Amino acid sequence: MSVEQVSENVNGLRWFKSSYSGSGGGNCVEVAAGLDAVYVRDSKALGDGPVLRVGRGEWAAFVALTVE
């Protein structure tokens, strides 16, 4: 599996809040699709928190598992 924490500038990405995240501001996960990877971050830690980069194939497999 190809998952790594990135330190590159990801501000140019278009982030989306996960539909599984609560609306009360608690556990919020955001994702953004890049050309060759999907990026994941905790919306409560914007700017300060880590960003994970996941390969598109691995992300597709993960999403397929979560919707079964």
PQR file with spaces between the fields and no chain letter, atoms N, CA, C, O and H, PARSE charges and radii, in Angstrom:
ATOM       1  N    MET     1       0.849   -1.175    0.000 -0.4000 1.5000
ATOM       2  CA   MET     1       0.000    0.000    0.000 -0.0000 2.0000
ATOM       3  C    MET     1       0.891    1.233    0.000  0.5500 1.7000
ATOM       4  O    MET     1       1.907    1.272    0.695 -0.5500 1.4000
ATOM       5  N    SER     2       0.520    2.216   -0.761 -0.4000 1.5000
ATOM       6  CA   SER     2       1.305    3.432   -0.880 -0.0000 2.0000
ATOM       7  C    SER     2       0.616    4.592   -0.152  0.5500 1.7000
ATOM       8  O    SER     2      -0.239    5.272   -0.721 -0.5500 1.4000
ATOM       9  H    SER     2      -0.305    2.185   -1.325  0.4000 1.0000
ATOM      10  N    VAL     3       0.995    4.808    1.101 -0.4000 1.5000
ATOM      11  CA   VAL     3       0.458    5.913    1.894 -0.0000 2.0000
ATOM      12  C    VAL     3       1.639    6.603    2.548  0.5500 1.7000
ATOM      13  O    VAL     3       2.491    5.944    3.144 -0.5500 1.4000
ATOM      14  H    VAL     3       1.689    4.256    1.563  0.4000 1.0000
ATOM      15  N    GLU     4       1.702    7.916    2.444 -0.4000 1.5000
ATOM      16  CA   GLU     4       2.779    8.650    3.082 -0.0000 2.0000
ATOM      17  C    GLU     4       2.305   10.030    3.511  0.5500 1.7000
ATOM      18  O    GLU     4       1.395   10.613    2.922 -0.5500 1.4000
ATOM      19  H    GLU     4       1.010    8.452    1.960  0.4000 1.0000
ATOM      20  N    GLN     5       2.947   10.528    4.550 -0.4000 1.5000
ATOM      21  CA   GLN     5       2.668   11.902    4.979 -0.0000 2.0000
ATOM      22  C    GLN     5       3.476   12.827    4.093  0.5500 1.7000
ATOM      23  O    GLN     5       4.657   12.583    3.842 -0.5500 1.4000
ATOM      24  H    GLN     5       3.687   10.054    5.028  0.4000 1.0000
ATOM      25  N    VAL     6       2.843   13.890    3.619 -0.4000 1.5000
ATOM      26  CA   VAL     6       3.528   14.803    2.709 -0.0000 2.0000
ATOM      27  C    VAL     6       3.767   16.152    3.373  0.5500 1.7000
ATOM      28  O    VAL     6       3.027   16.571    4.263 -0.5500 1.4000
ATOM      29  H    VAL     6       1.884   14.089    3.824  0.4000 1.0000
ATOM      30  N    SER     7       4.807   16.810    2.922 -0.4000 1.5000
ATOM      31  CA   SER     7       5.106   18.151    3.419 -0.0000 2.0000
ATOM      32  C    SER     7       5.052   19.173    2.292  0.5500 1.7000
ATOM      33  O    SER     7       5.339   20.352    2.500 -0.5500 1.4000
ATOM      34  H    SER     7       5.408   16.469    2.199  0.4000 1.0000
ATOM      35  N    GLU     8       4.682   18.713    1.094 -0.4000 1.5000
ATOM      36  CA   GLU     8       4.583   19.619   -0.050 -0.0000 2.0000
ATOM      37  C    GLU     8       3.380   20.534    0.102  0.5500 1.7000
ATOM      38  O    GLU     8       2.475   20.264    0.892 -0.5500 1.4000
ATOM      39  H    GLU     8       4.450   17.756    0.926  0.4000 1.0000
ATOM      40  N    ASN     9       3.379   21.598   -0.648 -0.4000 1.5000
ATOM      41  CA   ASN     9       2.277   22.558   -0.607 -0.0000 2.0000
ATOM      42  C    ASN     9       1.057   21.936   -1.271  0.5500 1.7000
ATOM      43  O    ASN     9       1.078   21.631   -2.464 -0.5500 1.4000
ATOM      44  H    ASN     9       4.114   21.817   -1.289  0.4000 1.0000
ATOM      45  N    VAL    10      -0.007   21.749   -0.494 -0.4000 1.5000
ATOM      46  CA   VAL    10      -1.235   21.167   -1.021 -0.0000 2.0000
ATOM      47  C    VAL    10      -2.385   22.174   -0.981  0.5500 1.7000
ATOM      48  O    VAL    10      -3.551   21.795   -1.091 -0.5500 1.4000
ATOM      49  H    VAL    10      -0.024   21.996    0.474  0.4000 1.0000
ATOM      50  N    ASN    11      -2.055   23.450   -0.825 -0.4000 1.5000
ATOM      51  CA   ASN    11      -3.087   24.486   -0.744 -0.0000 2.0000
ATOM      52  C    ASN    11      -3.845   24.669   -2.047  0.5500 1.7000
ATOM      53  O    ASN    11      -4.983   25.138   -2.026 -0.5500 1.4000
ATOM      54  H    ASN    11      -1.107   23.758   -0.736  0.4000 1.0000
ATOM      55  N    GLY    12      -3.255   24.315   -3.175 -0.4000 1.5000
ATOM      56  CA   GLY    12      -3.923   24.481   -4.458 -0.0000 2.0000
ATOM      57  C    GLY    12      -4.949   23.408   -4.763  0.5500 1.7000
ATOM      58  O    GLY    12      -5.642   23.487   -5.777 -0.5500 1.4000
ATOM      59  H    GLY    12      -2.331   23.933   -3.192  0.4000 1.0000
ATOM      60  N    LEU    13      -5.059   22.411   -3.904 -0.4000 1.5000
ATOM      61  CA   LEU    13      -6.021   21.343   -4.124 -0.0000 2.0000
ATOM      62  C    LEU    13      -7.421   21.781   -3.712  0.5500 1.7000
ATOM      63  O    LEU    13      -7.577   22.660   -2.864 -0.5500 1.4000
ATOM      64  H    LEU    13      -4.496   22.347   -3.080  0.4000 1.0000
ATOM      65  N    ARG    14      -8.417   21.181   -4.302 -0.4000 1.5000
ATOM      66  CA   ARG    14      -9.807   21.463   -3.927 -0.0000 2.0000
ATOM      67  C    ARG    14     -10.256   20.385   -2.944  0.5500 1.7000
ATOM      68  O    ARG    14     -10.400   19.217   -3.306 -0.5500 1.4000
ATOM      69  H    ARG    14      -8.290   20.468   -4.991  0.4000 1.0000
ATOM      70  N    TRP    15     -10.471   20.788   -1.714 -0.4000 1.5000
ATOM      71  CA   TRP    15     -10.789   19.868   -0.623 -0.0000 2.0000
ATOM      72  C    TRP    15     -12.291   19.703   -0.468  0.5500 1.7000
ATOM      73  O    TRP    15     -13.053   20.656   -0.631 -0.5500 1.4000
ATOM      74  H    TRP    15     -10.354   21.737   -1.419  0.4000 1.0000
ATOM      75  N    PHE    16     -12.707   18.482   -0.152 -0.4000 1.5000
ATOM      76  CA   PHE    16     -14.113   18.152    0.092 -0.0000 2.0000
ATOM      77  C    PHE    16     -14.243   17.480    1.444  0.5500 1.7000
ATOM      78  O    PHE    16     -13.433   16.625    1.801 -0.5500 1.4000
ATOM      79  H    PHE    16     -12.088   17.708   -0.020  0.4000 1.0000
ATOM      80  N    LYS    17     -15.257   17.862    2.190 -0.4000 1.5000
ATOM      81  CA   LYS    17     -15.518   17.221    3.475 -0.0000 2.0000
ATOM      82  C    LYS    17     -16.184   15.874    3.208  0.5500 1.7000
ATOM      83  O    LYS    17     -17.079   15.773    2.368 -0.5500 1.4000
ATOM      84  H    LYS    17     -15.916   18.557    1.900  0.4000 1.0000
ATOM      85  N    SER    18     -15.751   14.859    3.914 -0.4000 1.5000
ATOM      86  CA   SER    18     -16.326   13.534    3.763 -0.0000 2.0000
ATOM      87  C    SER    18     -17.800   13.529    4.135  0.5500 1.7000
ATOM      88  O    SER    18     -18.209   14.194    5.088 -0.5500 1.4000
ATOM      89  H    SER    18     -15.025   14.941    4.596  0.4000 1.0000
ATOM      90  N    SER    19     -18.590   12.784    3.389 -0.4000 1.5000
ATOM      91  CA   SER    19     -20.017   12.670    3.711 -0.0000 2.0000
ATOM      92  C    SER    19     -20.235   11.890    4.999  0.5500 1.7000
ATOM      93  O    SER    19     -21.330   11.933    5.561 -0.5500 1.4000
ATOM      94  H    SER    19     -18.258   12.244    2.615  0.4000 1.0000
ATOM      95  N    TYR    20     -19.224   11.183    5.478 -0.4000 1.5000
ATOM      96  CA   TYR    20     -19.316   10.451    6.732 -0.0000 2.0000
ATOM      97  C    TYR    20     -18.976   11.321    7.934  0.5500 1.7000
ATOM      98  O    TYR    20     -19.191   10.902    9.072 -0.5500 1.4000
ATOM      99  H    TYR    20     -18.335   11.148    5.021  0.4000 1.0000
ATOM     100  N    SER    21     -18.455   12.511    7.712 -0.4000 1.5000
ATOM     101  CA   SER    21     -18.101   13.414    8.804 -0.0000 2.0000
ATOM     102  C    SER    21     -19.368   13.996    9.413  0.5500 1.7000
ATOM     103  O    SER    21     -20.348   14.247    8.712 -0.5500 1.4000
ATOM     104  H    SER    21     -18.281   12.852    6.788  0.4000 1.0000
ATOM     105  N    GLY    22     -19.341   14.205   10.695 -0.4000 1.5000
ATOM     106  CA   GLY    22     -20.492   14.775   11.374 -0.0000 2.0000
ATOM     107  C    GLY    22     -20.638   16.256   11.081  0.5500 1.7000
ATOM     108  O    GLY    22     -19.672   16.914   10.695 -0.5500 1.4000
ATOM     109  H    GLY    22     -18.545   14.001   11.265  0.4000 1.0000
ATOM     110  N    SER    23     -21.833   16.782   11.263 -0.4000 1.5000
ATOM     111  CA   SER    23     -22.079   18.193   11.008 -0.0000 2.0000
ATOM     112  C    SER    23     -21.841   19.044   12.247  0.5500 1.7000
ATOM     113  O    SER    23     -21.921   20.270   12.177 -0.5500 1.4000
ATOM     114  H    SER    23     -22.618   16.247   11.577  0.4000 1.0000
ATOM     115  N    GLY    24     -21.551   18.416   13.376 -0.4000 1.5000
ATOM     116  CA   GLY    24     -21.359   19.143   14.625 -0.0000 2.0000
ATOM     117  C    GLY    24     -19.943   19.641   14.839  0.5500 1.7000
ATOM     118  O    GLY    24     -19.629   20.123   15.927 -0.5500 1.4000
ATOM     119  H    GLY    24     -21.486   17.420   13.434  0.4000 1.0000
ATOM     120  N    GLY    25     -19.074   19.541   13.836 -0.4000 1.5000
ATOM     121  CA   GLY    25     -17.715   20.039   13.957 -0.0000 2.0000
ATOM     122  C    GLY    25     -16.772   19.097   14.679  0.5500 1.7000
ATOM     123  O    GLY    25     -15.672   19.502   15.054 -0.5500 1.4000
ATOM     124  H    GLY    25     -19.330   19.150   12.952  0.4000 1.0000
ATOM     125  N    GLY    26     -17.171   17.864   14.882 -0.4000 1.5000
ATOM     126  CA   GLY    26     -16.341   16.897   15.591 -0.0000 2.0000
ATOM     127  C    GLY    26     -15.318   16.232   14.701  0.5500 1.7000
ATOM     128  O    GLY    26     -14.283   16.815   14.379 -0.5500 1.4000
ATOM     129  H    GLY    26     -18.065   17.536   14.577  0.4000 1.0000
ATOM     130  N    ASN    27     -15.610   15.024   14.311 -0.4000 1.5000
ATOM     131  CA   ASN    27     -14.690   14.225   13.504 -0.0000 2.0000
ATOM     132  C    ASN    27     -14.890   14.540   12.033  0.5500 1.7000
ATOM     133  O    ASN    27     -15.811   14.021   11.401 -0.5500 1.4000
ATOM     134  H    ASN    27     -16.451   14.551   14.573  0.4000 1.0000
ATOM     135  N    CYS    28     -14.029   15.392   11.485 -0.4000 1.5000
ATOM     136  CA   CYS    28     -14.168   15.809   10.092 -0.0000 2.0000
ATOM     137  C    CYS    28     -12.930   15.424    9.295  0.5500 1.7000
ATOM     138  O    CYS    28     -11.808   15.784    9.652 -0.5500 1.4000
ATOM     139  H    CYS    28     -13.282   15.813   11.999  0.4000 1.0000
ATOM     140  N    VAL    29     -13.149   14.693    8.221 -0.4000 1.5000
ATOM     141  CA   VAL    29     -12.075   14.297    7.324 -0.0000 2.0000
ATOM     142  C    VAL    29     -12.339   14.963    5.989  0.5500 1.7000
ATOM     143  O    VAL    29     -13.472   14.990    5.508 -0.5500 1.4000
ATOM     144  H    VAL    29     -14.060   14.401    7.932  0.4000 1.0000
ATOM     145  N    GLU    30     -11.286   15.501    5.396 -0.4000 1.5000
ATOM     146  CA   GLU    30     -11.399   16.109    4.074 -0.0000 2.0000
ATOM     147  C    GLU    30     -10.483   15.378    3.112  0.5500 1.7000
ATOM     148  O    GLU    30      -9.415   14.901    3.496 -0.5500 1.4000
ATOM     149  H    GLU    30     -10.366   15.480    5.787  0.4000 1.0000
ATOM     150  N    VAL    31     -10.908   15.292    1.859 -0.4000 1.5000
ATOM     151  CA   VAL    31     -10.115   14.650    0.825 -0.0000 2.0000
ATOM     152  C    VAL    31     -10.000   15.577   -0.376  0.5500 1.7000
ATOM     153  O    VAL    31     -10.860   16.426   -0.606 -0.5500 1.4000
ATOM     154  H    VAL    31     -11.776   15.679    1.547  0.4000 1.0000
ATOM     155  N    ALA    32      -8.934   15.403   -1.129 -0.4000 1.5000
ATOM     156  CA   ALA    32      -8.727   16.146   -2.374 -0.0000 2.0000
ATOM     157  C    ALA    32      -8.083   15.197   -3.376  0.5500 1.7000
ATOM     158  O    ALA    32      -7.201   14.416   -3.018 -0.5500 1.4000
ATOM     159  H    ALA    32      -8.235   14.712   -0.942  0.4000 1.0000
ATOM     160  N    ALA    33      -8.518   15.262   -4.616 -0.4000 1.5000
ATOM     161  CA   ALA    33      -7.973   14.401   -5.664 -0.0000 2.0000
ATOM     162  C    ALA    33      -6.916   15.150   -6.450  0.5500 1.7000
ATOM     163  O    ALA    33      -7.170   16.236   -6.972 -0.5500 1.4000
ATOM     164  H    ALA    33      -9.235   15.896   -4.907  0.4000 1.0000
ATOM     165  N    GLY    34      -5.733   14.569   -6.533 -0.4000 1.5000
ATOM     166  CA   GLY    34      -4.668   15.082   -7.369 -0.0000 2.0000
ATOM     167  C    GLY    34      -4.588   14.238   -8.632  0.5500 1.7000
ATOM     168  O    GLY    34      -5.402   13.334   -8.823 -0.5500 1.4000
ATOM     169  H    GLY    34      -5.527   13.687   -6.110  0.4000 1.0000
ATOM     170  N    LEU    35      -3.633   14.515   -9.485 -0.4000 1.5000
ATOM     171  CA   LEU    35      -3.508   13.768  -10.737 -0.0000 2.0000
ATOM     172  C    LEU    35      -3.178   12.300  -10.514  0.5500 1.7000
ATOM     173  O    LEU    35      -3.715   11.430  -11.201 -0.5500 1.4000
ATOM     174  H    LEU    35      -2.973   15.250   -9.330  0.4000 1.0000
ATOM     175  N    ASP    36      -2.303   12.021   -9.564 -0.4000 1.5000
ATOM     176  CA   ASP    36      -1.876   10.640   -9.347 -0.0000 2.0000
ATOM     177  C    ASP    36      -2.102   10.146   -7.926  0.5500 1.7000
ATOM     178  O    ASP    36      -1.662    9.050   -7.577 -0.5500 1.4000
ATOM     179  H    ASP    36      -1.867   12.727   -9.006  0.4000 1.0000
ATOM     180  N    ALA    37      -2.778   10.935   -7.105 -0.4000 1.5000
ATOM     181  CA   ALA    37      -2.979   10.538   -5.716 -0.0000 2.0000
ATOM     182  C    ALA    37      -4.205   11.223   -5.140  0.5500 1.7000
ATOM     183  O    ALA    37      -4.735   12.176   -5.711 -0.5500 1.4000
ATOM     184  H    ALA    37      -3.135   11.825   -7.388  0.4000 1.0000
ATOM     185  N    VAL    38      -4.642   10.716   -3.998 -0.4000 1.5000
ATOM     186  CA   VAL    38      -5.715   11.327   -3.227 -0.0000 2.0000
ATOM     187  C    VAL    38      -5.100   11.769   -1.910  0.5500 1.7000
ATOM     188  O    VAL    38      -4.305   11.039   -1.317 -0.5500 1.4000
ATOM     189  H    VAL    38      -4.212    9.942   -3.534  0.4000 1.0000
ATOM     190  N    TYR    39      -5.463   12.959   -1.449 -0.4000 1.5000
ATOM     191  CA   TYR    39      -4.906   13.523   -0.229 -0.0000 2.0000
ATOM     192  C    TYR    39      -5.980   13.555    0.846  0.5500 1.7000
ATOM     193  O    TYR    39      -7.143   13.838    0.561 -0.5500 1.4000
ATOM     194  H    TYR    39      -6.109   13.551   -1.930  0.4000 1.0000
ATOM     195  N    VAL    40      -5.590   13.266    2.079 -0.4000 1.5000
ATOM     196  CA   VAL    40      -6.522   13.182    3.202 -0.0000 2.0000
ATOM     197  C    VAL    40      -5.984   14.026    4.346  0.5500 1.7000
ATOM     198  O    VAL    40      -4.789   13.985    4.641 -0.5500 1.4000
ATOM     199  H    VAL    40      -4.645   13.036    2.310  0.4000 1.0000
ATOM     200  N    ARG    41      -6.868   14.801    5.000 -0.4000 1.5000
ATOM     201  CA   ARG    41      -6.452   15.598    6.144 -0.0000 2.0000
ATOM     202  C    ARG    41      -7.599   15.718    7.150  0.5500 1.7000
ATOM     203  O    ARG    41      -8.763   15.487    6.821 -0.5500 1.4000
ATOM     204  H    ARG    41      -7.838   14.834    4.760  0.4000 1.0000
ATOM     205  N    ASP    42      -7.247   16.077    8.355 -0.4000 1.5000
ATOM     206  CA   ASP    42      -8.210   16.357    9.416 -0.0000 2.0000
ATOM     207  C    ASP    42      -8.563   17.829    9.314  0.5500 1.7000
ATOM     208  O    ASP    42      -7.682   18.682    9.421 -0.5500 1.4000
ATOM     209  H    ASP    42      -6.302   16.265    8.621  0.4000 1.0000
ATOM     210  N    SER    43      -9.824   18.139    9.111 -0.4000 1.5000
ATOM     211  CA   SER    43     -10.210   19.529    8.888 -0.0000 2.0000
ATOM     212  C    SER    43     -10.027   20.398   10.128  0.5500 1.7000
ATOM     213  O    SER    43      -9.985   21.623   10.013 -0.5500 1.4000
ATOM     214  H    SER    43     -10.540   17.446    9.024  0.4000 1.0000
ATOM     215  N    LYS    44      -9.918   19.799   11.298 -0.4000 1.5000
ATOM     216  CA   LYS    44      -9.714   20.591   12.518 -0.0000 2.0000
ATOM     217  C    LYS    44      -8.282   21.097   12.619  0.5500 1.7000
ATOM     218  O    LYS    44      -8.012   22.013   13.395 -0.5500 1.4000
ATOM     219  H    LYS    44      -9.952   18.804   11.391  0.4000 1.0000
ATOM     220  N    ALA    45      -7.371   20.532   11.867 -0.4000 1.5000
ATOM     221  CA   ALA    45      -5.959   20.884   11.956 -0.0000 2.0000
ATOM     222  C    ALA    45      -5.473   21.550   10.669  0.5500 1.7000
ATOM     223  O    ALA    45      -4.345   21.312   10.239 -0.5500 1.4000
ATOM     224  H    ALA    45      -7.590   19.787   11.237  0.4000 1.0000
ATOM     225  N    LEU    46      -6.301   22.370   10.063 -0.4000 1.5000
ATOM     226  CA   LEU    46      -5.932   23.015    8.802 -0.0000 2.0000
ATOM     227  C    LEU    46      -4.655   23.824    8.951  0.5500 1.7000
ATOM     228  O    LEU    46      -4.504   24.612    9.885 -0.5500 1.4000
ATOM     229  H    LEU    46      -7.218   22.564   10.413  0.4000 1.0000
ATOM     230  N    GLY    47      -3.752   23.618    8.026 -0.4000 1.5000
ATOM     231  CA   GLY    47      -2.511   24.371    8.029 -0.0000 2.0000
ATOM     232  C    GLY    47      -1.456   23.798    8.964  0.5500 1.7000
ATOM     233  O    GLY    47      -0.264   23.898    8.673 -0.5500 1.4000
ATOM     234  H    GLY    47      -3.874   22.978    7.267  0.4000 1.0000
ATOM     235  N    ASP    48      -1.864   23.202   10.077 -0.4000 1.5000
ATOM     236  CA   ASP    48      -0.912   22.680   11.051 -0.0000 2.0000
ATOM     237  C    ASP    48      -0.788   21.167   11.010  0.5500 1.7000
ATOM     238  O    ASP    48       0.263   20.618   11.342 -0.5500 1.4000
ATOM     239  H    ASP    48      -2.832   23.121   10.313  0.4000 1.0000
ATOM     240  N    GLY    49      -1.837   20.502   10.611 -0.4000 1.5000
ATOM     241  CA   GLY    49      -1.870   19.050   10.704 -0.0000 2.0000
ATOM     242  C    GLY    49      -1.252   18.349    9.519  0.5500 1.7000
ATOM     243  O    GLY    49      -0.963   18.962    8.492 -0.5500 1.4000
ATOM     244  H    GLY    49      -2.690   20.948   10.341  0.4000 1.0000
ATOM     245  N    PRO    50      -1.056   17.056    9.677 -0.5600 1.5000
ATOM     246  CA   PRO    50      -0.470   16.271    8.595  0.2800 2.0000
ATOM     247  C    PRO    50      -1.450   16.051    7.451  0.5500 1.7000
ATOM     248  O    PRO    50      -2.667   16.097    7.634 -0.5500 1.4000
ATOM     249  N    VAL    51      -0.905   15.817    6.294 -0.4000 1.5000
ATOM     250  CA   VAL    51      -1.674   15.455    5.100 -0.0000 2.0000
ATOM     251  C    VAL    51      -1.116   14.130    4.619  0.5500 1.7000
ATOM     252  O    VAL    51       0.096   13.968    4.480 -0.5500 1.4000
ATOM     253  H    VAL    51       0.083   15.780    6.146  0.4000 1.0000
ATOM     254  N    LEU    52      -2.007   13.182    4.364 -0.4000 1.5000
ATOM     255  CA   LEU    52      -1.594   11.883    3.844 -0.0000 2.0000
ATOM     256  C    LEU    52      -1.836   11.827    2.348  0.5500 1.7000
ATOM     257  O    LEU    52      -2.859   12.303    1.857 -0.5500 1.4000
ATOM     258  H    LEU    52      -2.992   13.313    4.477  0.4000 1.0000
ATOM     259  N    ARG    53      -0.888   11.242    1.626 -0.4000 1.5000
ATOM     260  CA   ARG    53      -1.051   11.025    0.189 -0.0000 2.0000
ATOM     261  C    ARG    53      -1.228    9.527   -0.023  0.5500 1.7000
ATOM     262  O    ARG    53      -0.407    8.719    0.412 -0.5500 1.4000
ATOM     263  H    ARG    53      -0.057   10.855    2.025  0.4000 1.0000
ATOM     264  N    VAL    54      -2.319    9.173   -0.703 -0.4000 1.5000
ATOM     265  CA   VAL    54      -2.660    7.776   -0.957 -0.0000 2.0000
ATOM     266  C    VAL    54      -2.745    7.582   -2.460  0.5500 1.7000
ATOM     267  O    VAL    54      -3.352    8.395   -3.159 -0.5500 1.4000
ATOM     268  H    VAL    54      -2.986    9.829   -1.056  0.4000 1.0000
ATOM     269  N    GLY    55      -2.146    6.519   -2.959 -0.4000 1.5000
ATOM     270  CA   GLY    55      -2.240    6.223   -4.384 -0.0000 2.0000
ATOM     271  C    GLY    55      -3.690    6.045   -4.808  0.5500 1.7000
ATOM     272  O    GLY    55      -4.520    5.590   -4.021 -0.5500 1.4000
ATOM     273  H    GLY    55      -1.654    5.860   -2.391  0.4000 1.0000
ATOM     274  N    ARG    56      -3.999    6.404   -6.057 -0.4000 1.5000
ATOM     275  CA   ARG    56      -5.388    6.325   -6.533 -0.0000 2.0000
ATOM     276  C    ARG    56      -5.928    4.889   -6.471  0.5500 1.7000
ATOM     277  O    ARG    56      -7.091    4.689   -6.122 -0.5500 1.4000
ATOM     278  H    ARG    56      -3.325    6.774   -6.697  0.4000 1.0000
ATOM     279  N    GLY    57      -5.123    3.917   -6.795 -0.4000 1.5000
ATOM     280  CA   GLY    57      -5.565    2.522   -6.738 -0.0000 2.0000
ATOM     281  C    GLY    57      -5.883    2.089   -5.324  0.5500 1.7000
ATOM     282  O    GLY    57      -6.886    1.417   -5.082 -0.5500 1.4000
ATOM     283  H    GLY    57      -4.178    4.080   -7.078  0.4000 1.0000
ATOM     284  N    GLU    58      -5.029    2.473   -4.388 -0.4000 1.5000
ATOM     285  CA   GLU    58      -5.257    2.144   -2.985 -0.0000 2.0000
ATOM     286  C    GLU    58      -6.498    2.847   -2.456  0.5500 1.7000
ATOM     287  O    GLU    58      -7.258    2.270   -1.679 -0.5500 1.4000
ATOM     288  H    GLU    58      -4.214    3.019   -4.585  0.4000 1.0000
ATOM     289  N    TRP    59      -6.707    4.104   -2.880 -0.4000 1.5000
ATOM     290  CA   TRP    59      -7.899    4.840   -2.446 -0.0000 2.0000
ATOM     291  C    TRP    59      -9.163    4.161   -2.981  0.5500 1.7000
ATOM     292  O    TRP    59     -10.146    4.018   -2.253 -0.5500 1.4000
ATOM     293  H    TRP    59      -6.089    4.573   -3.511  0.4000 1.0000
ATOM     294  N    ALA    60      -9.140    3.747   -4.242 -0.4000 1.5000
ATOM     295  CA   ALA    60     -10.300    3.067   -4.834 -0.0000 2.0000
ATOM     296  C    ALA    60     -10.615    1.780   -4.068  0.5500 1.7000
ATOM     297  O    ALA    60     -11.782    1.472   -3.823 -0.5500 1.4000
ATOM     298  H    ALA    60      -8.342    3.863   -4.833  0.4000 1.0000
ATOM     299  N    ALA    61      -9.584    1.037   -3.692 -0.4000 1.5000
ATOM     300  CA   ALA    61      -9.796   -0.193   -2.918 -0.0000 2.0000
ATOM     301  C    ALA    61     -10.367    0.127   -1.543  0.5500 1.7000
ATOM     302  O    ALA    61     -11.259   -0.577   -1.069 -0.5500 1.4000
ATOM     303  H    ALA    61      -8.636    1.287   -3.890  0.4000 1.0000
ATOM     304  N    PHE    62      -9.871    1.169   -0.900 -0.4000 1.5000
ATOM     305  CA   PHE    62     -10.375    1.570    0.408 -0.0000 2.0000
ATOM     306  C    PHE    62     -11.843    1.974    0.342  0.5500 1.7000
ATOM     307  O    PHE    62     -12.646    1.547    1.171 -0.5500 1.4000
ATOM     308  H    PHE    62      -9.147    1.740   -1.285  0.4000 1.0000
ATOM     309  N    VAL    63     -12.192    2.794   -0.642 -0.4000 1.5000
ATOM     310  CA   VAL    63     -13.567    3.255   -0.774 -0.0000 2.0000
ATOM     311  C    VAL    63     -14.485    2.067   -1.071  0.5500 1.7000
ATOM     312  O    VAL    63     -15.601    2.004   -0.556 -0.5500 1.4000
ATOM     313  H    VAL    63     -11.540    3.141   -1.315  0.4000 1.0000
ATOM     314  N    ALA    64     -14.024    1.130   -1.894 -0.4000 1.5000
ATOM     315  CA   ALA    64     -14.836   -0.053   -2.204 -0.0000 2.0000
ATOM     316  C    ALA    64     -15.119   -0.866   -0.947  0.5500 1.7000
ATOM     317  O    ALA    64     -16.206   -1.427   -0.807 -0.5500 1.4000
ATOM     318  H    ALA    64     -13.118    1.181   -2.312  0.4000 1.0000
ATOM     319  N    LEU    65     -14.156   -0.937   -0.034 -0.4000 1.5000
ATOM     320  CA   LEU    65     -14.352   -1.670    1.213 -0.0000 2.0000
ATOM     321  C    LEU    65     -15.324   -0.967    2.151  0.5500 1.7000
ATOM     322  O    LEU    65     -16.062   -1.625    2.883 -0.5500 1.4000
ATOM     323  H    LEU    65     -13.273   -0.482   -0.149  0.4000 1.0000
ATOM     324  N    THR    66     -15.332    0.357    2.137 -0.4000 1.5000
ATOM     325  CA   THR    66     -16.153    1.097    3.090 -0.0000 2.0000
ATOM     326  C    THR    66     -17.611    1.183    2.670  0.5500 1.7000
ATOM     327  O    THR    66     -18.462    1.524    3.491 -0.5500 1.4000
ATOM     328  H    THR    66     -14.732    0.892    1.542  0.4000 1.0000
ATOM     329  N    VAL    67     -17.921    0.888    1.427 -0.4000 1.5000
ATOM     330  CA   VAL    67     -19.314    0.979    0.975 -0.0000 2.0000
ATOM     331  C    VAL    67     -19.992   -0.376    0.891  0.5500 1.7000
ATOM     332  O    VAL    67     -21.164   -0.450    0.522 -0.5500 1.4000
ATOM     333  H    VAL    67     -17.230    0.611    0.759  0.4000 1.0000
ATOM     334  N    GLU    68     -19.298   -1.434    1.218 -0.4000 1.5000
ATOM     335  CA   GLU    68     -19.904   -2.767    1.169 -0.0000 2.0000
ATOM     336  C    GLU    68     -20.894   -2.959    2.274  0.5500 1.7000
ATOM     337  O    GLU    68     -21.499   -4.026    2.383 -0.5500 1.4000
ATOM     338  H    GLU    68     -18.346   -1.374    1.518  0.4000 1.0000
